[in-house]
Amino acid sequence: MIFYDLLIYRKRIFFVEILIFEYDRDLIIYRKVIFFLQNLILEYDRDLIIYRKVIFFLQILIFEYDRDLLIYRKEYSSFKS
């Protein structure tokens, strides 16, 4: 009876060790995924900064073209009269 109980405990311990091993493996995978996602976020943040600079530059260009267009319209209307 004791031998049988010991065998059952060893099987349970083995099962628990396998579970621990699988959880450790999964944890390593999750850490790799988190690291990959952090790198992606970092790259997107950097890209976002670049995109914001480009948008700002384009807004300045649009403003200048609007201003020039206004000037040309005033000149045209004064020339037309």
SULRATA-V176907 format. One record per run of one state. SS is the DSSP state (H for helix, E for strand, L for the rest). FROM is the first residue (numbers start at 1). TO is the last residue. If there is no record, write none. Layout:
# SULRATA-V176907
ss=SS from=FROM to=TO
ss=SS from=FROM to=TO
This chain:
# SULRATA-V176907
ss=L from=1 to=1
ss=H from=2 to=80
ss=L from=81 to=81
